[in-house]
């Protein structure tokens, strides 16, 4: 379905005016964006998103913490064209570098990592950085995980519930 999409939609279209942000970014920076990610079989999801989600789930993290941890892992590696489009290469480098620092602190699975995430959120707001591409890959990660038998982590920790959780 997506085999050859980069050739068909990016490389072969060099003779006409670029219409989409993805086409413009390909011409300006050589990035393949989501087309390249899809054509390659979603390597960022496979190599970073799924392992982060599974590690968070194994740690007993809640759904929100698991999603946050996974998003940071994706931000550290993806070539987020939303960030590149809105903020240029400096914004993309900033996002990836800061996300990698957070992962080195344990990501959303540690207090230090969470504090760094909150600080980064404020810096993103200041700089108008919105990691939409990483967020899209988070959705793909959840879908792939569900299709391969994964279950969503609990919304609340079991000890916070006013009743005993049901066990299937």
N, C-alpha and C positions, 0 to 999 in steps of 0.2 A: 504494500500500500504506500509506503513512504520511500521505498528504494529509489534512489536517483532524484529525490526531491530537491536537493541542493543544486544539482546540475540543471534540472528543469526550471526551477524558480529563481535561482540566484545567478548562477554562472551563465546560463543561456539568455538571460534577460538583460545582459550588459549593453545590448544595442538600443534599448529603449529607456525612457526616463523611469527612474526608480519610483514606485508607487507607495510601497509600504515602508514602515520604519525598519523592518528587517532587511529589506533590499538596500535601503540607504546605508544602514550600518555595515552591511557586507561590503559595499563599495568603499566606504570610508575607512573601515578598520579590518576588513577581511573576516569578520565573525560570522559564523553560520547560525547562531541563535537556536531557537527551538527546532527549526528544520534539521539542523545538524544533530541536535540531541536526539530527535526522533529517529532520524536515519541511522544513527549509530546504535540504536536500541536502548536509549536512555541510560548511558553509562553513569551519569551523575546520580540518578536514582538508584541504580544497582550498587554502585561502589560507595556511596555516601549516605543517601537518604534512607534506604532500607536498613543498613547496619545501625544507623543512629536511632531509627524508630524502634528497632528490635532491642537495642541496648537499653533504651528508655523503658520499654515495656518490661524487660527482664529485671530492671531495677525497682519495679513497683511504682514508677512515676504515674501521676494522673494523666488524663488525656491532654489537658492544656500544657503541662510540663513536657510531655512526650512530643507534642506538636512543635512547641517552641524549640526544643533540643534538636529536632529533625530539621526545622527551618534554618537554624544556625549552621548545621552541618552542610546543608545545601548552599547557603549563602557563601560559605567558605570556599566552595569549589566551582559553582556555576558561572558561566559567562552570561550574566543577567543583562539582557538587552534593554529591559526597562530602565535599569540603573544607568546603563551606558547611554541610552537615548536621552535621558533627562539630565544626566550629570557629567557625561563624558568619561574618558578612561580614568581620570583621577578619582571619581566617585566609585567606579567599579573596583579599583585597587583598594580604596579605603574600605569598602564593604567587605571584601574578601580578607583583607589583612586583619580587620577588627574581629571578624567572625572566627578566624583561625586562633586569635588570641583568646577568645572566649572558650573555644573548644579545649585549648590548653589548660584552662582553668576548670574543666569538667563540664562545660556547656551548661545547659539548664538543669543539670542533675546535681549541681553543687551551689551552695550559698554564694561563693565568690563568682561563679559563672552567672548566676541570676542577677547579682548586683551589676556585673559588667553588661549584661543584656539591657537592664533598665537604663544604664548610663548611655549605651549605644543608641537606644531608642530616642533619647533626648537629642543626641547628636544627629541622628537621621532626620528628625523633625526640623532641627535648625538648618540642615543642609538640603532639605527637600528630597531626601533619598527614600525611595519606596521599592523594596526588592520584589517587584511583581513577578518576575521570571522565576525566582526561587519559590515564591508562593504557589505558582502554577505547578512547579515540580513537586511541591509538598502534596498537592492534590493527586498527582500521578503516583507518588510514593504510597499514599494511603490506598489508592485503587489497586495497585500492584500487590501490596501487602494483603489486602482483603481477598483478592483473587487467588492468592497462594495460601490461604487459610489463616491469615493473621486475624486477630481480634483487637478491637479498639481497647485501649486501657480504660480503666474506670474514670468517670467524670470527677468523683470525689474519692479520697482515700477511704478505705473500709472503716477505719476507726472514727471517721467523721460522720458516718451515717447513724441516724437515730434508731436503726433496726439492723438486724443481721442480713447481710446480702444473700441473695438467692444463689445457690450453686447448682448448675445444671447436672 
